[in-house]
Amino acid sequence: MRKVSFLQRKDPLEEEDDAGYLDIAVPEGKHPPLQLSPMPEKLTSHQVVRRHILSSIIQSERSYLESLRRILQEYHRPLIEADPRILSPRKIRPIFYRIREITQCHSMFQIALASRVAEWDSSEKIGDLFVASFSKSMVLDVYSDYVNNFTNAMALIKKACMSKPAFLEFLKKQASSVDRITLYGLMVKPIQRFPQFILLLQDMLKNTPKGHVDRLPLQLALTELEMLAEKLNEQKRIADQIAETQQLARSVSDRLLSKQLSLEQGSLVLCETLIETVYGERGQVLKSKERKVFLFDDVLICGNINVKGPPDISSLVPVGPKYTMKWSAPLQQVQVVEVGQEGAQGKDTFFQQSGAKRPSSAYTSGKAALGPPQLYHELQELQHDLSVVEEVTLLVGTLQGTYQNLNTTVAQDWCLALQRFIHIKEEQIQSANKCRLRLQVPGRPDKSGRPVSFMVVFNTPSPLSKISWVNRLHLAKIALREENSPGWLCREDEGKTMTPFRCPLLACHMPVFAVKSPERKLEAALHNPVHCALLGFSAASTSLPQGYLWVASGGVGSEGHIEIFSLNRPTPRAVKSLQVGSAVRCLEYVPEPFPSEEVEAGIHEAPSGMCTNICVGLDNGRILVYSSVDTAAQCTVTLSNPEGCPVLCLRHSSRFLFAGLQNGTVMVYGRNNSDDLWDPGSYRCVNLGSEPVRTLLVLDDSVWASCGNSVTVMDISSLSTQKFEVHPEPTVSVAHMVCAGGGVWMAFSEGSSIRLFHTETLELLQEINISSRSTLLNTGQKSMRVTSLLICQGLLWVGTAQGVIITLPVPKLEGIPKITGKGMISLNAHCGPVDLLVAITSALSPELLKRDSVGDGPDSACGAEDRSDTSSQESLQQSNSYQGEGMGKGRGILLQYKLRSTAGLPGRPLTAQGDEASDSSLESLEHSVEDGSIYELSDDPEMWVRGRPCKRQTGHKDKVISAAVISGGRGFRRLKEGTAAGTGMSGEGLENILMVWQLPLTV
């Protein structure tokens, strides 16, 4: 009888035949060969490149299928047929689980690929083939089973090698082939396959011009492959995490903690091998050893790494180390310690010694093994000396006589020299701490029951690793708060709450605009990114993206209000308010043009006076242009339209400012050639219809403008238009548009549906009903109306009139931003409509990520000459003082004098002129006194004299993006599953609330 898998509930690892797959034999004579025909003549450059990429796809797929067949023919079949047996079939099956099915899937794909290659010169289309082949649930199921079993398969191979010498010899024999590839090298290829496909199709898409028949299929293929790769990566991460956690749980002597680890295997946030360093009293390195550090959602565990397996086994299969727990600490009691904060820790804070599990009695008197960090102490001494020398300089200026080496010039040189020493010391502190993580961890109480803490110092592999640890520790503590436990409901898990750290975390919620007026409705918000050189290492890792948040209110009143918040802290703080003459309807941030953009746009070089500006659209038809990179906002230009029609939306390109008006017109303002500000007298009008232009969207070379139930696509250069209908109901208008990759999502003034349109063909690709996504909550209404829309970090954020926020996953690459999952519903909601959603993102300063130039290790320090100007501390005076008129020739000669009476005295020559000797003080700090994270120069990073706009670091290798999302609406409330989200939805009488959602740093 035929076996029926759903009736016979057998272990899938024991019965491969139950899957229903058939062996596929591909006769060479029946199907065309998998090779390209000779290249025709007169091909365009894009066609030539596309043929080369197709050739790479063919070669890659042929090699991959050959590797799969080698696993079956050279390993699986000989082990099954071996006599005497090397391994029992019960052990062989789980090792090679799903290899046969994966081979069959790609055999079918190879048949289809060969057919498509044979007709390439006539069709030049391959994207649809990838969509048809890899969008099937069968492919995801097979690869998911393989990825989930991969860690277990490697563990079985390792165990068999140690217990079965014949199996070890068999693997060594099979690996002695010409290419010397091991079984592990072959079995890891399925895990790497889809990332390889994505890279190849990305290259193919870049060389596929717009309008090509293969462009949309390629974008859809990238969407499917990215979705598949992300799901497999997440499953591989979880499988590895479970294996690591299980191994750690077996070594924990605390039964309660061991049971907790076994039950909560999905709560591991981060784990990495770090180097623990122990220092002596004088700061010398006494001991350093590798540790495995595990960050769970509520506990931090440090483990010892035991010796790995024999070399002959590790050369064939990765032999993971075993761990034994050294110490564990509740996450809430673990603190990242900054330099200069040791005194604030109190007498109960102790530093760990070499070879001591607990602090010895010699250090219970408050004397730490490290003392104050020596570099920070030296910096304090220099700052003290500078203040004294400044007083001496004032006294020298009162001398009546004239002396060669005792005059105002010499005294000023002393000040400049000390300022330079301070700058060098700050560089040393920054360089030494880029890869050094200092944690205060609670220890056992002393005999009197007093709590005791000790300091642990870890060296991280890279500056990026330290940033990641500081950020994850910060966010993991936020995830433990009540509002994030739980914070979201996941549709895919049938109402189960997701791991808090895997979701956007609610960092805080706060009121905006003190007056509780029903007329003061939140209309718009924007992020004004400003780079602060004063923001230190840990502050940059834990605070929100740098810059300012502008929030504007509208209504029927005669006056508008703008509130400016500083974001350079974990919680935003209001720093300034602006009053404007009319209700604000929209805001637009216009960054300073970069040279690359100006060259591409064919415009002249920007004048030196040009800077960032913020455009404010008012209800009276005016547009106020504020020139601002900090809180000193000043209105420089006022734009207007002839009819004084309310400005509903604003968008900009490199050369134009577009304003959507209530009468259905789009105003286009150009730049003034004299100062590159927007020219009030140079504008053009484009009439789209009689309905209001409610939203604008600027793409690469076009502007999308909504008018009623239609959208008009305008060419930026010629302002030529193309109109298409996006909703069948004429009474429904487009209210929101967001773009990602090759698609535009639209929300409407009525209804709960959102629609996705292709940016090039303008065809409808997907439609989602938000009401169906919120069935886990009782909304109290039949449908939900969309009031705001945003795409950020692979999530489509949807705000509703019921105050509920829904996130839906979308691809992050060049593909189509189709919804690829069920999404999540936030349990933190507003009491009224979600009036706005705004993303705030910024790149961390590359100075924080730059490796040291003197040495390769984490303890090396970089020279001051290798630091860029952006890393200099703007609060110091030496940035401009000793580079100007103070460096005259006469003074330079005078500064080189060394009197015989002082030449033999100890100390450094006090000179402001840089030389190799003074720069060499930035030597390796490997055996110097321990120091902590970057010294924070600014006590209040919110109020700077003058900030600097963020520069794009697109070419930087280690680009770290800090991101957060801010929602605004009336009131704040917590939802529970099954409760009515539609009750009390008016929000009248409640104050406007901003909710800040923080996301993990991304590279």
N, C-alpha and C positions, 0 to 999 in steps of 0.2 A: 504494500500500500504506500501511496505517496505520503511523505511526511508533511505535516501542517505545523508550522512553527508556532502559531498563536494558540494551538491546542496543547502542544507538548512544551511546557515551560522549562526548557533545559537551559543550562548555563551556556551563554553564547560563545564562551571561550572553549567549550568542549565540543560544540557541534558547528563547524564551519558550513556544512552543507545546508543548514536550515535557512541560510540567507536568501536562497533562491537565485543566485548568480550562476551564469553559465560560462564555461570556458570558451573564449573566442579565439579561434584560429584564423589568421589573416593570410590566405593564399596570395602569393605575390602576383600570380597571373590573373586573378579575379578582380583585384583592386589596383588602381593606378599607383605607381611608386611615389613615395613621399620625397619628391625633389622638384626644384624649380626648373622650368625650361630656360634656355639661353635668353639673356637679356635683350629685348628688342632695341632698336635704334630710336633716337629722337625722344627719349624720355626726359621729363623734367627732373630737377634736382630732388623734389619731394618724392617722385616715383622711384628714383634710384635708391634713396635712403629707405623707403618703405620696403623695397625688395630685399635690401640687406637685413632689415629687421626681421622680415618674414623668414629669411634664411636662418637667422639666429633662432627663431622660434622652432623651426623644423629641426635644426641640429640639437637644440636643447631638449625637445620632446623625444627625439630618437634616443638620446643619451639617457634620459630619465627612464624611458620604458625598458631600455637595456639593463639599467641598474635594478629595476624591479624584477626582471626575469632572472637576473643573476642571483638574487636572494632566493628565489624559488628553486632554481636549477642547481646552484652550487652549495646551498646551505639546507634548504627545507627538504628537498627530495633525498639527498644523501643521508640526512639524519633519519628520515622515515624508513629508508631502505637498508640502513646499516645492519649488518649481521656479523658479530653480535651487536646488540643495541648500544648506542652511545648515550642516548637519553630516551626516556619513555615518551610515547605519543602524548600522554597527558601533560608533560612539560614542554613538548615541542609546540603544541597548538597555541598556547598563550604568547609564546615568543614571536611567532609569525602571524599573529592575529590580524586579519583584514588585508594582508599583503596581496592575496590572490584577487580579492574584490577590487582593490585599487588598480591592479594590473588590468583587470577586465574593463574598468571604466576608461582607462587611458588607451587601451587597444581600440575601443569604439571611437574615442576622440581622434586617434590616429587615422582611422578609416575616413572619417569626415574631413579631417585636415588634408589628407591626400587628395580627396576630391576637390576641395576648395583651391588647393595649390595648383592643380592641373588647369583650372580656368582663371588663374590669377590675372593674367594680362587682359582679359576681357571684363572681369568684374571688379577686381581690386577691393574685395570686401572680406573681412575676417572677424569683425567684432561680433556679428550675430552668431557666429559659430561658437564663440566662447560663452555667450549668453545661453545658447541652447544646450551646451554640454555641461556647464558647471552651475546652472541655476536650479538643477533638480535636487530635491530633498535627499535622494539616494546618495548623491555625492557627499553632501554634508554629513549624512549619517555614517557613511563608511569612513571618511576622514576623521570624524569626531571619535568614533570607536578606536581608531588607530592612535590618535593623539592621546586620548585618555589612557590607553594601555601602554604607551611608549615607556614611561618611567618604570612601570611594573616589568615590562619586557627586559629592560636593561638590568634591573635588579635580579631577575631570574638568570640572565646570562652570567652576571657576576657570581651569583651563588653556585651555578653549575660549574663555572671555571674552577672555583675553589674546592668543590666536592667531587668533581669528575675530571681527573687528569686526562682521560681520553678525549673529553669534549674540548679541553684547553688545547690539546695537540691538534685536534681537528680544526679549530679556529686559526691556529698559527699556520697550518698547512694551506688552508684556503686563502689566507691573507698574503701568502708568498707569491701571488700572481704578479704579472708584469707591472700593473699600476699600483700594487701593494695597498689596495683599499681594503679596509677591514669591514666586518659585518656592521659595526656601528656606523661607519662612513656610508654604507649603503642604506641602512635603515633610517638615517636622519634625513635622507633626501625627500621623502614625502612631506616632512614638516617644512622644508624650505621651498617646496614647489610653487605655492601660490604667491609668495613674495617675488619669486623670479618672474612669474607671469605678469605681475603688476608692473614691474620695472620695464619689461619688454613692451607692454601695451601703452605705458606712459610715453615711451620713446615713439611708438607708432602714432599716438595721438598728436604729439608735438609736430610731427611731420605730415599731418593730414590737414590740408587747408579747409577753411570754412566753406560749406556748401558741398563738400565731398560726400558721396553716398555712404562712406564708411565711418564718418565722424560721429554721428549719433550712436550707431551700434557700438563703437569703441568706448564711448562714454558710459553707455549702459553696461558694457562688459567690465569696465573698471569698477563700476558700482557693485556689481555682483561679486567680483573677485575680492574687493576690499571687505565687503560684508563677510564673505566666507573666511578670509584670512584673519579678520579680527575675532570672529567667533572661535576659530581654531587656536589662535594665540591665547585667548582668554581661557579656553579649556586646558591648554598646555600649562599656563601659569597656575591654574587651580590644581592640576594634577601634581605638578612639581611642589607646590606649596603643601599639599596634603602629605606627600612623601617626606618632606623635610620636617613637618610638624609631628608626624607619627614617629620619626626617628628621634626627634628631640624629646617627645613625651615619654618614650621608653627609658630615657636617661635621667628623668626628673625624679628625685627621691620624694618630693612633696606629693602625696597622693592626690590631694585636692587640686593642685596645679596640673598634675599629670592628667587627671580626669577632665579638667577644663580644656586643656590643649587637645585632647582626643575628641571632645564633643564640638569644639569650635575651630575646626580645621580651616574654615574659610575666612577666618578673621585676621590672617597674617597680612600686614600692610607692607612691610619691607624687611628684607634680610640681606646681609652682605658681609663679606669677610673684611674686617678692619684690623689694624695693627694697634694693639694696646701698648702704650709707652708709660713706663714708670720712671720717675725722676727722683733724684736725691735732694738733700737740703739745699745744695748750692745750684740746683737746676741741671745737674749733669744727668745724662741718660743712663739709668742703671739697668734697664731691662726692657725689651720689646718682644711681643709675641702676637701671633695671629689669633684673632678671636672671631667667632661667628656671632653676630649680633642680630637678634630677632625683634622686630617691632610688631607686636600684635595690637589690636584695637584698644586694649586696656592694660597691657603689661609689656615691659621691656625685659628681654632675657639675653644674657651674655653667656656664650657657651665655649668650652674648650674644644679645640679641633684635634682629634686623635690622628695617629699616623695612618696614612692611606694604605691601600692594598699593595701586593707585590708588583714590581715593575712589569713583569711579563703579562700580568692581567690588565694593568692600567693602559698598556699600549694597544690593547684590543678593544676595550670597552671602558668608558669613564667610570672610575671607581670613586663614588662620592665618599667624603670623610664621614666619620661618626662624631657625634657631639655629646658632650656631657655638660650639664648646666653648671656654670660657675656662680652666677647670682641672678636674681630676678628682682624687679621693682615695679610697684604699681605705677602706671603711666602718669597719673596726676601728680606724683611726688618726684618725678624726674625733671630736672631743670637744665636748660642749656645756659652755661655760665659765661657771661661776657667779661672781658678784661676790665678791671676796676670795680667789679661787683663783689669781689671776694669779701670785702669788709662788711657788705650788707648781709652776708650769709650768717653772720653771728659766730659765736664760739662753738657751736655744735657742728660746724662744718670742718671736715678733716679731709686730707688728701691721702690717697692710697699709696702705700709703700711697696717696694719690691719684695716679693715673696711673702707678703703679709695679707692674710684674708681679712683682717680687721685692723683698724688703726691701733698702733701701740700706745701704751700709756705715756710715752714720751711726747706725744702730740695731742694729748687731751687737755693741755693747758692753753690751747688756742694757737700754738705755734705750728703752722703748717709746714709740711715737708718742702713745699715749693716756695713758701713765703709769698709776698706779692709778686706778680709776674715782673721779672727784672726789666724787661723792655718798657713796660708801662711805668714802672717806678722811675726809670731813667728819663722818660718823657716828662713826668711830673717835675723832676729836678730841673730839666731844661726850661720848662715853662716858668718855674720859680726864678731861675737865674735870669731869664729874659726880663721879667718884671723888675728885678733888682737893677739890671744893667740899664733899663730905660730910666729908672730914677737917677742912676749915676750920670747918664747922658744929660739929664736936666741940670744936675749940679755942675758938670763940666762946662756947660754953657754959661755959667755964672763966673768962671775964672776971669781975673783981670789981666793976667799975663798971657804970653804966647809961647807955646811949647810944641816941639816937633811931633812928639808921639802922645801928647795929651791935649787933644782939642776935640771939637765937636765932630769933625770928620772921622777921627779914629773911633769915637764913642758910637757913632752911627754904624760904623763897620762892625763893631761888636754886636750890635743888635741884629744886623743882617746875617752875621755868621750864626748866631744862636737860632734865628728863624730857619736857616738852612739845616742846622742840626735837627731841629724839631721836625722838619719835613722828612729828613732821612729816617728818623726814628719811627715816624708814622708809616713810612714805606716798609720798614722792617716788620712792624707789627702786622700790617696787612698781608705781606708776603708769607710770613711764617704761619699764618692762621688760615690760609685758604684751604688747607687740607687737614686742619686740626679741629677735632670736635671734643669739647670739654663738657662733661655731664656731671651734675651733682646728683648723686644717687643715695637714697636712704639706706642706712645700715641698721644693725641691731642696736637696741638701746643699751646704754651703759648700765653699770651696777645700780645707779640711783634711778633708773627708769627714764632718764633724759634721752630724747631722740638724738641720734647721731647720724650725720651724713658724711660721705666721703666723695672725693673727686676722682673721676675716671677720664683719662685722656686717650682718644682714639685718633690715629692718623688714617684719613680716607684715601682711596686710590687717586682721586682727582678733586679739584675744586667743585666740579659739578656734583660729585657724590656728597660732599659736605652740605651743599645747598639743598640737595634732595633730602638728606637726613633732618636738617633743621626744619624744612618745610613740612615733611611728613609728621614729625613729632608735634609740630604746632597744630596741624589739621587733625591729627588723631585725637588731640585733647578737645578740639571743637566738636568732633564727632561724638564725644561722650556726653555732651550737654543734652538736656531733656528735649529740646526742640529738634534734635537730630537723632533721637533714639525712640522710635524711628523717625526719619524725615520724609521718606517717600514710600509709596506703594508701587509695586511692579506688576504690570499686567501679565507678563510672561510667567510669573510664578504664582498665578491665580490668587492674587491678593496678598502674597507674602511680602514682607518688608525686605528690602535689599540691605546688604552690608553697608553701614552708613558711609564708610570711606569711599565706596565706589560711586557715590552720588554727589551732586553739588551740595555743599554744606552751608547751612544758614549761619553765617558768622555773627550777624547782629540785625536788629531792626530798630529804627529810630524815627522820631517825628521830624517833619520838615515843614517850615512855615508855622510859626507859633499860633497865628490867628486861626481859629476853627470857623471858617466861613464856607458855606456851601458853594459860594461863587468861586472860591479859590481852588480850582481843579488843576491837578498836575497835567501839564500839556507836553512837556519835552524835557529831555536830559541829554547831556553829552559828556564825554570824557576828554579832558584837555591834558594829554600826557606831557609831563615835564620831568626831565631827568635831573636828579639831585645827586651831585658828587659827594654830599655829606652823608648820604644814607649808607650805613655800614652793612657788613656781611649778613649777620643774622636778621637785622631789621629788614633788609631787602628780601630775605627768604620767607619772612612771616607776615609782612605787611601786605596790604592790597597793592595792586599795580600803581606805580608812581604817577603823580599828577593831581589834577583837580577835577571835581565833579560839579558841573553846572546843572541846576534844577530850576525849571521855570514854571510859573503858574499862569493860568488864563482864567477866563470867565467873562461875565457881562460887565464887570467893573471897568472904570476908566483908567486904572493903573495896573501895570504888570510888575511882577516881582521875580527876581533871580537870586537864588541862594547858591553860594560857592562853598564846597566842602573840600578839605584837604584829605587825600587818600593815603598819605605816607605813614600810616599807622594801621594796626589791625582793625580799628574802628574809625570811620570817617568823622570829621569834626568840622563844624561850620566855622568859616574864617571871614566871610564877607557877604554882604547883601547889596543888591543893586535894585534901584527903583527906575522903571521906565514908564513912558507916558501912556502906554496902552497895554492891553492884555497880550501876553506872549503866546504865540501859536506854534512856533517851531524854533529850533536851534540847529546850527551847522558848524562843525569844527573844520577849519581850512588850514592844514599844516603848511609849513614853509616849503616851497618847491625845492626839490633836490636836483643837482646838476644833471643826473641821468634823465629825469623827467623833462627838464627844459630842453635838452638836446633832442630827445625823441619828439617833443612837441614842436620843435623848430622855432622856439622863442629865444629872445635875447637873454643874456646873463642877468640874473636878478640883482637889483641894486643892493648895496650893503644894508640899507635901512629896512629892507623887507623882512617881515617876520610872520609868525603865526597870527591868525585872526579868527575870531568867532563871530558868526553872523546870527542876528536875532531877528526873526520875523514877527511883526506886530499885527494886531487886529486893525490898526488904522492905515495899513498899506505900506508902512515904512520898514526898512531893513537897517538895523543898527549894526555897524561893523566895529567890533572891539579888537584892538591890537593888544595882545596879552600873551605872555608865557608864565605869568604868575598871578597873584591876587591884585596887582596894580592895574586893573582893567580900565582902559580909557577908550571912549568912543571916538574913532578917527574919521569915519565916513558914514553918511546917512544916504541910503538909496530909497527911491520911491517909485511908484507906478502912477501913470496919469490919472487913473480913476480912483485912487486911494482904496483899492480893493484889498481885503484882508489876505495876508500871506499865510497860506496853510502849510507849505512845506518848502524846504530848501535843500539843494544838493549842489555839489561843485565838481568841476574837473580841473585840470591843470591851468586852463585858460579862461573858463567861464564859470559864472555863478547862475544857477537855475532856480527860479522861484515859481512855485505853483500857486495860482490865485483862485479865489472863490468863484470868479466869473468864467472859469474854464480856460484861462490864458496862462501860458508859461512865459515869464520874463527871463531874458537871457542877457546878463551883464558881462561885459568884457573887462579886461584889466587896463589900467592907465599906464602908458609907456614910460611916464616920468618916474613913478615910484612903485609901479606894479600893484597898487591897490585897486579895488573895484571902482570903475569909472561910472559916476552917477549919470553922466550925459550920454554914455555909449551903451545902448540897450536895444534889443529886438524883441518883438512880441510874436508868439506863435499861438494862434487860437485853436483849441482842440474841440470845443463844443460849448454847450450851455451849462453843463454840470460842473461842480467844483473839481479842481485838480487836488485830490486829497493826499496823494503820495507820489514821490519821485524816486527813481533808482538809476544811478549812473553805473554803466558797465564800461568795458574797455573803450569802445568808440561810439557808444550810443547812450541815449537817455530814455528810460521808460517812464511814461507819465500816464496816470490813471485819470479817466474822465467818465463818470457814470459806470456802466458795466463793460467798458472797453478800455484798452490800453493802447497808447500811441508810442511807437518806437521812433525817436528822432535821432538822426545822424548828427554827431556833435559838430562836425566841420561845416556841413552844408545846411543843417537844420531841415533836411528833407524828412518826411514823415511816412510811417506805415502803420495803419490802424487795424486792430483785430479784436474780436469780441471774446471775453473771458468768462462771461456768465450769461445764461439764457434769459434771466429775468431783467427787464429794462429798469425796474425800480431799485435794483440792487447795485451798489457801487463798490469799487475796489477801495478798501480802506488801508491795507498794509501790503508791502512787498519787501521780500528779502531775497538775496541771491547767494548762492554757493555753488562753485564749480560751474557746470553747464546748465543750471536750472534756476528758475525763479518761483518761489512759493508766494501765493497770494491769499489774503484773507479778505472777507467782504463785510459790508455794513450790516447784513442780516444773515442769519443761518450759522450753522456750526461746521461747515465744510471749508477746507483749505485745498487749493489746487496748485499743481506743479506744472510749469510750462518750460519748454526748451528755449534757451536763449537764442538759438540760431534758426530753427525751423518754426518756432512759435507754436508748436503743437502741444496739446494737453498730454502729459505723461502719467499723472497720478492724481487721485482725489481721495482725501481722507476726511472722514466724519469724526470730529473731535468728541461728540457726544458718546459714540461707541467706545471711545478710549477711557471714558470716565464712569463706566458702569460700576466700578468698585465703590464709588461714592454715590449716595442718593442726592442728586443735584436739586431735587425739588421741582424741576422743570423738565419738559420733554426734550429740550435741546439747549445747547450752550452756545453763546455768541462769542466770537473771537474779538478781542479788543486790542491785542498787541501781539507782535511777532518778532522773533529774533533768532539768528543762527550764531552759535558760539561753541567752539571746541567740539565739533561733531554732534551737537545737540540742537534740535529745533525747539525753541521755547515758545509756548503758546499761552498767552494770558487770556482769561475769559471774563465775561461780565459777572460771573458768579464769584470772582475773586480767586478761583482755583488756577494754578499754574501746572501745565502739562509739558513734559519734555519727551521728544521723540528722537531716536537715533538716526543720523544721516551720515553718509560717507564724508571723509575729510579731504579726499583727493580730487583730481580733475574730473571725476565722473559726475553723474547726475545725482543731486541730493535727494534721492528717493528715500521714503521711510522704510527702514529695514528691520524694524522691531515693533513690539507692542508699546513701548514707552513706559513712563513713570508719571505718577501723580503726586504732587507735593502735599504733605500734610500741614504745611504752614501756608496760610492763605490770607488774603485781604478780605475785609468785610464788604467791600464794594468792588466795582470793576477794576481790573488791572490796567491802570491808565498808561503805564509805560514800562518797557523793558529795554535796558541799555547794557551793552557789553563794555567793560573796561579792560584793556589789555596793554601790556608794555613788556619790552624785552629788558632783562636784567643787564646791567652794565657789563660789557665784555671785560672790563678790568677785574671784575670778580671772578671771571672764568679763566683768565690768562694764567698759564702755568709759569712757574718760576724759571728765570732764564739762566741762573747760575748752576743749578743742579736739577736732576730729574726727580728726586724724591720729594715727598711732601714736606720735608724739613728744610728744603733749600729756599733761599731768599733771592729775589730778583733785584737787580740794580736799579737805582733811581733813574738812570739814564734811559732805561727801557720802559718806563712808565709814560703813558700818554698824558696830555694836559687834562683830560677829563678826570683823572684820578687825583689830581692835586686838590687839596682842601681849600675851598674858596674863602673860608673864614680867616685864613692866614694872610698876612700882608706880603709875604715874600713872593707871591705870584707875580706881582708887578713892581715890587720895590727894588730888588737888587738886579733887575734886568734893564733899568733905565739909566737915568743920568748919574746914578750913584756908582756906576762901573766905569768911570773915567780912567784915562791912562795914568794920570798922576796918582790917583788913589790906588790903582792896581800896584804901582811900584812901592808905594808906602806900605801896603798890606803885606809885602813879602819880607819886610825887615824882621830880623830876629836878633834881639839884644843878647850880648854874651851873658848878661846877668840872669836871663830867664831861659837860655837855650837848654840848660841842663835840668830844669825843673820838670816835675811830672805834669801830665795833662796834655791836651791836644792844642796845637796852634790855633788860635781863634782867628779864622779868616773866612770871609764870605765868598772868596773865589774858589770855585770847585776845582778839584784836581783828582788824580787817580787815587791818591792816598785816602782822601776823605770818602770817595765813592767805594773804596774797597771795604769800608766798614759794613757794607751789605753782603758780608760773606755768609757762607752756609751756617744756618742756625741749628744744625742737627744736634750739637752738644751744648747749645746755649741754654739759658734759663727758659723754662717753660713759660709760654705766654698764651693768651686766650684769643677770642674772636676779635674782630677789628674794633679798635678804639673808636667809640662814637663821639665825634667832635661836637655835634649839635645836640643840645638838650631838647630842643623843640624843632623837629624837622619840618613843621608845618609852615613856619614863617621864615622865608629866605629873602635875602636882599634881592637876588635875581637868579632865577632858575635857568636851566638850559633845555631846549626842546630835545626830545628823544630823537636820536639818529637811527636810521635803519641799518641793521647789521646783517644784511642778507647773506653776506659772504662769510660770516663768522661760522666757524666749525661747530662750536658749542653754544648755540643760541637757545636761551632759556626764556620761555614766555610765561609771564604771570597773568592770570586771567580771573575775572570775577564778573558776575551779572547782578544788576540792581533792578529790582521791581518796585513800582510805586503805585499806591492806591489808598483808599480810605480804610483805616483800621488794620488790626492784625488779630488773627485767631488761629487756633489749632484745630485741625479736623481729625475725626476718627472714622475708621472704616464703617460704612453703613449709616453715618449720620447725614442729616440733610444739609447739603452745602448751599442750598438755594434759599434758606430762611434768613430773614434780616439782611437782604442783599443791598439795600439802598445805601448804607454807609453814611446817611445824613447825620450831621452833628458830630461825626468822628473826625479826628485829625488825620492829615495825610501822613502816611507811613512809608518809609523806604526799607526794603528788605535787601540785605547784602548777602549774596551767595558766592562763596569762595571755592575756586577750583584748584586742584593740585597743579604745581608747576609742570610744564611740558617742555620737552626738548625738540 
